[in-house]
Amino acid sequence: MTDNSEDVWDVVVVGAGPAGSSAAYAAAMAGRKVLLLDKVEHPRYKTCGGGIIGPSRDALPPGFALPLQDRVHAVTFSLDGRWERTRRSRRMMFGLVNRDEFDHGLVKAAQQAGAVLETGVAVTGVEQHGDRVPDRRTVALATGDGRTLLARAVVGADGSAGRIGRHVGVSFDQIDLGLEAEIPVPEEVARFWAGRIHLDWGPMPGSYGWVFPKTASRSLTVGVIAARGQGERTKQYLSDYIGRLGLAGFRPAVESGHLTRCRAEDSPLSRGRVLVAGDAAGLLEPWTREGISYALRSGRLAGEWAVRVAEAADGVDVRRQALNYAFAIKAGLGVEMRAGKQLLAAFERRPAVFHAGVTTVPPIWRAFVQVTQGATTFAEALRQYRGVQRLMAVATR
C-alpha cells in the first residue's frame, strides 16, 4: 500500500478479529479493494473460552479448516459447586479452539480472498466531514503513525471499547466482567477432561464459570463471568472455582480479564458510511455471553453491506443501505439477543431451576444440545419447545 492520501479504498475494516476478518473476506470476495487493519500483530492471545458452536461453524469461509483442540460430547453441570451431574450427547456438541490460531486462520482467509492486511496500525480518528475528507463519498481515518486513510465505506470491528463504535454512538445496557486463566496441565489431567466441559452456575446473579479443555495443547481454559461492579467477588469466585476443581496446584500460563458489552436494543449500527459489527456493535448472546458466532455472522453481513455503501452515489442511497444492514442484523441476531435477555433475567432469579431443568429434564437437555449444534436457537426454543417454556414459567413465577 502507498502512503498517498488520495489512494481511496473501497472498504477499510478496522479490527482483525472474527468480525473484522469476516467483513474483509466478504467485501474482498465481492471483488472490492479492501484494507484490513489491526493495532497488534497476529497471531495474538485473546481472552476467550474458544467454543465454536454450530452457528459459528456455519458462518466460516468455505473450506476453512477449524484448528480444533478438542471436540465436546459431554457437559458437567454444578450449582455453585454443588449437585454436580454430567450429561452426554452422541453427536459432537461443539468444538474448542485457541483463539490465536483461529483468528489467524480467519485473517489468512481474508488475505487469500484479496484483502490487504496491515498490523500495528491504530486508528485515532474518524471523519466524514472536514478538511481530511475530499468529497461526500469518502471517509477519512487518521492513524497513530500520522497517515490519513480514505475509504468509500468503513467497517468497525475494533471491540466494544474501540474508536469506531464511539464514532457511531453505540450504547450498551449490559456490561459484564470475565476473568480467565489458561492452565497447562499434565497429560493425565488433560485426558481426564478430554471431550467434556464444565459449567458452574455461580454465586452471583447471572454469573457462571467454565472449564474448556484444549487437549491437543494440554491446557485448560478456566473462567468466570459476572455483572460488572463486583470485581473482588468475581476474582474470589474464580479462585474458589479453580480450587474446587483441584487445579489450584497448577501455575496459569496466562491470567486475563475483559469486559463484555451487550448493545441496547435501540443502539445505532451505522453512521453515514461507517458500519459496526461484532463486539464493536455490542452484538453477543446476553445469557452465555457467547460472541464468536455473533462476530462471524454480523461481520459477514457488514462486509456485504459495506460494498453497497461504497457503491452508493449519494446520502439517500447510503442511508438506505445502512438501514438494510440494520434490518438484517435486527431480524436475525437481534431476535436471538432478545431471547437471550429473557433467559438471563430468568436465570438471575432462579439458577437452581435452570440447573434442575438441564440436568434432569430430557427435553430441556435436548434443547441445550440442539442450540449448541446449530439445529435451533434460543429464540426458537422459547417459542416452540414446551420444556423450555415450562422452565421459564417456573423460573419467572
C-alpha positions in Angstrom: 0.0 0.0 0.0 1.1 3.6 -0.7 1.1 6.4 1.8 -0.6 8.6 -0.7 -3.7 10.0 1.0 -5.5 10.2 -2.4 -5.4 6.4 -2.7 -9.0 5.5 -1.8 -10.0 2.0 -0.6 -13.5 0.6 -1.4 -13.7 -0.8 2.2 -11.5 -0.3 5.2 -12.1 -2.8 8.1 -10.8 -1.7 11.5 -10.0 -4.7 13.7 -8.9 -8.2 12.6 -10.8 -10.4 15.0 -13.6 -12.8 13.7 -16.0 -9.9 12.9 -13.4 -7.8 11.0 -11.8 -10.8 9.1 -15.3 -12.0 8.1 -16.2 -8.5 6.9 -12.9 -8.2 4.9 -13.4 -11.7 3.4 -17.0 -10.8 2.3 -16.0 -7.5 0.7 -12.9 -8.9 -0.9 -14.9 -11.9 -2.3 -17.1 -9.3 -4.0 -14.1 -8.1 -5.9 -13.6 -4.8 -4.0 -10.3 -3.2 -2.9 -10.2 -4.0 0.9 -7.8 -2.9 3.7 -7.9 -4.8 7.0 -6.3 -3.0 9.9 -5.3 -4.2 13.4 -3.3 -2.5 16.1 -1.5 -5.7 17.1 0.4 -8.3 15.3 -1.2 -11.7 14.6 -1.3 -14.4 16.0 -2.0 -13.0 19.5 -3.6 -14.3 22.7 -7.3 -13.5 23.2 -9.2 -13.9 26.4 -12.0 -16.3 25.3 -13.1 -19.9 26.0 -12.9 -20.6 22.3 -16.1 -22.5 21.9 -17.2 -23.0 18.2 -20.9 -23.7 18.2 -23.0 -24.7 15.2 -23.8 -21.1 14.1 -20.1 -20.2 14.2 -19.2 -23.3 12.1 -21.9 -22.5 9.5 -20.6 -18.9 9.1 -17.0 -19.8 8.4 -15.5 -19.3 4.9 -15.9 -22.3 2.6 -13.2 -24.8 3.1 -12.0 -23.2 6.4 -10.2 -25.9 8.4 -11.0 -25.4 12.1 -7.9 -25.8 14.3 -9.7 -27.9 16.9 -8.1 -28.6 20.2 -11.0 -30.8 21.4 -14.5 -32.0 20.5 -17.2 -31.7 23.1 -19.6 -34.6 23.7 -20.4 -34.0 27.4 -21.1 -31.3 29.9 -20.7 -31.5 33.7 -23.0 -29.0 35.4 -22.9 -27.8 39.0 -24.7 -25.2 41.0 -22.0 -23.1 42.8 -20.0 -26.3 43.3 -23.0 -28.5 44.4 -25.2 -31.1 42.8 -22.7 -32.0 40.1 -24.1 -34.0 37.2 -22.7 -34.9 33.7 -24.9 -35.2 30.6 -23.7 -36.6 27.3 -24.5 -36.4 23.6 -23.7 -39.0 21.0 -23.1 -36.3 18.4 -20.5 -33.6 18.9 -22.0 -30.5 20.5 -19.2 -28.1 19.6 -15.5 -27.7 19.1 -12.8 -25.9 21.1 -10.1 -23.7 19.6 -7.3 -21.5 20.8 -8.2 -18.0 19.6 -4.8 -17.1 18.4 -4.8 -20.0 15.9 -8.5 -19.5 15.0 -8.3 -15.7 14.4 -5.1 -16.0 12.5 -6.7 -18.5 10.2 -9.6 -16.1 9.5 -7.1 -13.3 8.7 -5.4 -15.6 6.2 -8.7 -16.4 4.6 -9.4 -12.7 4.1 -6.0 -12.2 2.6 -6.4 -15.1 0.3 -9.7 -13.5 -0.9 -7.8 -10.4 -1.8 -7.8 -8.2 1.3 -4.6 -6.3 2.3 -3.6 -6.7 5.9 -1.8 -4.0 7.9 -1.0 -4.7 11.6 0.5 -2.4 14.2 -1.9 0.4 13.0 -4.1 2.2 15.5 -7.0 4.3 14.2 -7.0 7.6 16.2 -9.9 9.4 14.5 -12.8 9.1 12.0 -14.0 12.0 9.8 -17.0 12.0 7.4 -16.9 15.8 7.0 -14.0 18.2 7.4 -10.6 19.1 6.0 -9.3 15.5 5.6 -12.4 14.4 3.6 -12.1 15.2 -0.2 -15.8 14.6 -1.0 -19.1 13.3 0.4 -18.4 9.8 -0.8 -15.3 9.4 1.4 -14.5 8.6 5.0 -11.1 9.6 6.4 -9.3 7.6 9.1 -6.4 9.1 11.0 -3.8 6.6 12.2 -1.3 6.7 15.0 1.6 6.8 12.6 0.3 10.1 11.1 -1.4 8.9 7.9 -4.8 9.5 6.6 -6.6 6.5 5.0 -9.5 7.2 2.7 -12.4 4.7 2.1 -15.8 4.6 0.4 -17.0 2.6 3.4 -15.7 1.6 6.8 -16.5 -1.4 9.0 -15.7 -1.0 12.7 -14.8 -4.3 14.3 -12.3 -3.0 16.8 -14.0 -4.2 20.0 -16.6 -2.7 22.4 -14.3 0.0 23.6 -13.0 0.8 20.1 -12.8 4.1 18.3 -15.3 3.2 15.6 -18.1 2.3 18.0 -17.7 5.6 19.7 -17.9 7.4 16.4 -21.1 5.6 15.5 -22.6 6.2 19.0 -23.1 2.5 20.1 -24.6 2.3 23.6 -24.8 -0.7 26.0 -27.3 -1.9 28.6 -25.4 -4.9 29.9 -21.7 -4.9 30.9 -20.1 -8.0 32.4 -16.6 -8.8 33.7 -15.0 -12.0 32.5 -11.9 -13.4 34.2 -9.9 -16.3 32.8 -6.8 -18.5 33.5 -5.1 -20.6 30.9 -3.7 -23.5 32.9 -1.2 -26.0 31.5 -1.8 -29.4 33.0 -0.1 -32.9 32.9 -1.2 -35.4 30.2 -3.3 -37.4 32.7 -5.3 -34.3 33.7 -5.8 -33.4 30.1 -7.1 -36.9 29.4 -9.5 -36.6 32.3 -11.1 -33.5 30.8 -10.9 -34.6 27.1 -14.2 -34.2 25.3 -16.0 -32.7 28.3 -16.6 -29.1 29.5 -17.7 -28.0 33.0 -20.3 -25.3 33.6 -20.9 -24.0 37.1 -23.9 -21.7 37.8 -22.3 -19.1 40.1 -22.9 -17.4 43.4 -23.8 -14.0 42.0 -27.0 -13.3 39.9 -26.3 -14.2 36.3 -22.8 -15.5 36.9 -21.3 -18.7 35.8 -17.9 -20.5 35.4 -16.5 -22.8 32.8 -13.7 -25.2 32.0 -12.9 -25.7 28.4 -10.2 -28.3 27.7 -7.6 -27.7 25.0 -6.5 -31.3 25.0 -4.2 -31.0 22.0 -2.0 -28.4 23.7 -2.6 -29.9 27.2 -4.2 -26.9 28.8 -7.5 -25.9 30.4 -9.2 -22.6 29.9 -10.9 -21.8 33.2 -13.0 -18.7 33.6 -15.9 -17.0 35.3 -18.2 -14.1 34.3 -20.5 -11.8 36.3 -22.0 -8.3 36.1 -19.5 -5.5 36.2 -19.1 -3.8 39.6 -18.4 -6.9 41.6 -14.7 -7.2 40.8 -13.5 -8.6 44.1 -16.3 -11.1 44.4 -15.7 -12.2 40.8 -12.0 -12.7 41.5 -12.8 -14.7 44.6 -15.3 -16.8 42.6 -12.6 -17.7 40.1 -10.2 -18.6 42.8 -12.8 -20.8 44.6 -13.8 -22.4 41.4 -10.2 -23.4 40.5 -9.7 -24.7 44.0 -12.9 -26.8 43.9 -11.8 -28.3 40.6 -8.5 -29.5 42.1 -6.5 -27.2 39.8 -5.0 -24.8 42.3 -1.6 -26.5 42.3 -1.0 -25.7 38.6 0.5 -22.4 37.6 -1.5 -20.5 35.0 0.4 -19.6 31.8 -1.9 -16.6 31.3 -4.3 -14.7 33.6 -6.5 -12.1 31.9 -9.8 -10.3 32.1 -12.1 -8.3 29.8 -15.4 -6.6 29.7 -18.2 -7.9 27.5 -20.8 -5.4 26.4 -24.3 -6.0 25.0 -25.9 -3.3 22.9 -29.0 -1.5 23.9 -31.8 -2.5 21.6 -32.1 1.0 20.1 -28.4 1.4 19.7 -27.2 2.5 16.2 -25.4 0.1 13.9 -24.1 2.8 11.5 -23.4 6.4 11.0 -23.1 7.6 7.4 -20.7 5.4 5.6 -19.5 3.7 8.7 -20.9 0.3 9.9 -20.1 -1.6 13.1 -20.1 -5.4 13.7 -19.3 -7.9 16.4 -18.2 -6.6 19.8 -17.9 -3.0 18.4 -21.7 -3.1 17.8 -22.3 -4.8 21.2 -23.5 -8.0 19.4 -23.2 -11.1 21.6 -25.5 -13.5 23.3 -26.7 -11.9 26.6 -27.1 -15.1 28.8 -24.0 -17.1 27.9 -22.0 -14.0 26.6 -21.0 -16.1 23.6 -19.7 -13.7 20.9 -17.8 -15.7 18.2 -20.9 -16.7 16.3 -22.3 -13.1 16.5 -19.0 -11.7 15.3 -18.8 -14.1 12.3 -22.4 -13.5 11.2 -22.5 -9.8 11.7 -19.1 -9.4 10.2 -20.1 -11.2 7.0 -23.3 -9.0 6.8 -21.3 -5.8 7.4 -18.8 -6.7 4.7 -21.6 -7.4 2.2 -23.4 -4.1 3.0 -20.2 -2.1 3.1 -19.8 -3.0 -0.5 -23.2 -1.5 -1.3 -22.5 1.6 0.9 -19.2 2.0 -1.1 -21.1 2.0 -4.3 -23.8 4.4 -3.1 -23.6 7.7 -5.1 -25.4 9.9 -2.6 -26.5 10.3 1.0 -30.0 8.9 0.4 -28.7 5.7 -1.0 -26.1 5.4 1.8 -28.9 5.7 4.4 -31.0 3.1 2.5 -28.1 0.6 2.5 -27.3 1.3 6.2 -30.9 0.8 7.2 -31.0 -2.5 5.2 -27.9 -3.6 7.2 -29.5 -2.7 10.5 -32.7 -4.6 9.5 -30.7 -7.7 8.6 -28.9 -7.6 12.0 -32.1 -7.0 14.0 -34.2 -9.6 12.1 -31.6 -12.3 12.9 -29.2 -11.6 15.7 -31.5 -9.0 17.3 -34.2 -11.6 17.8 -31.7 -14.0 19.3 -30.4 -11.3 21.7 -33.9 -10.5 22.9 -34.4 -14.2 23.7 -31.1 -14.2 25.5 -32.1 -11.3 27.7 -35.2 -13.2 28.7 -33.2 -16.2 29.6 -30.7 -14.2 31.6 -33.4 -12.4 33.5 -35.0 -15.7 34.5 -31.6 -17.3 35.2 -30.6 -14.4 37.5 -33.8 -15.1 39.6 -33.8 -18.9 39.7 -30.4 -20.5 38.7 -31.4 -23.7 40.6 -34.4 -24.1 38.3 -32.1 -23.9 35.2 -29.7 -26.4 36.8 -32.5 -28.9 37.6 -34.0 -28.5 34.2 -30.9 -29.1 32.1 -29.7 -32.0 34.3 -32.9 -33.9 34.9 -35.5 -33.0 32.2 -34.5 -34.7 28.9 -36.4 -32.2 26.6 -34.6 -29.3 28.1 -31.2 -31.0 27.8 -32.0 -31.8 24.1 -32.8 -28.2 23.5 -29.5 -27.2 25.0 -27.7 -29.6 22.8 -29.6 -28.5 19.7 -28.7 -24.9 20.3 -25.0 -25.7 20.6 -25.1 -27.8 17.4 -26.9 -25.0 15.5 -30.1 -27.0 14.9 -32.2 -24.4 16.7 -31.8 -21.1 18.5 -32.7 -19.8 22.0 -35.5 -17.7 20.3 -37.0 -20.8 18.6 -36.7 -22.8 21.8 -38.6 -20.2 23.7 -41.3 -20.2 21.0 -41.6 -23.9 20.2 -40.1 -26.1 23.0 -42.7 -26.9 25.7 -40.0 -28.0 28.1 -38.2 -24.6 27.8 -41.5 -22.8 28.1 -42.3 -24.6 31.3 -38.8 -23.9 32.7 -39.3 -20.2 32.0 -42.7 -20.2 33.6 -41.3 -21.8 36.8 -38.2 -19.5 36.9 -40.2 -16.3 36.5 -43.1 -17.3 38.8 
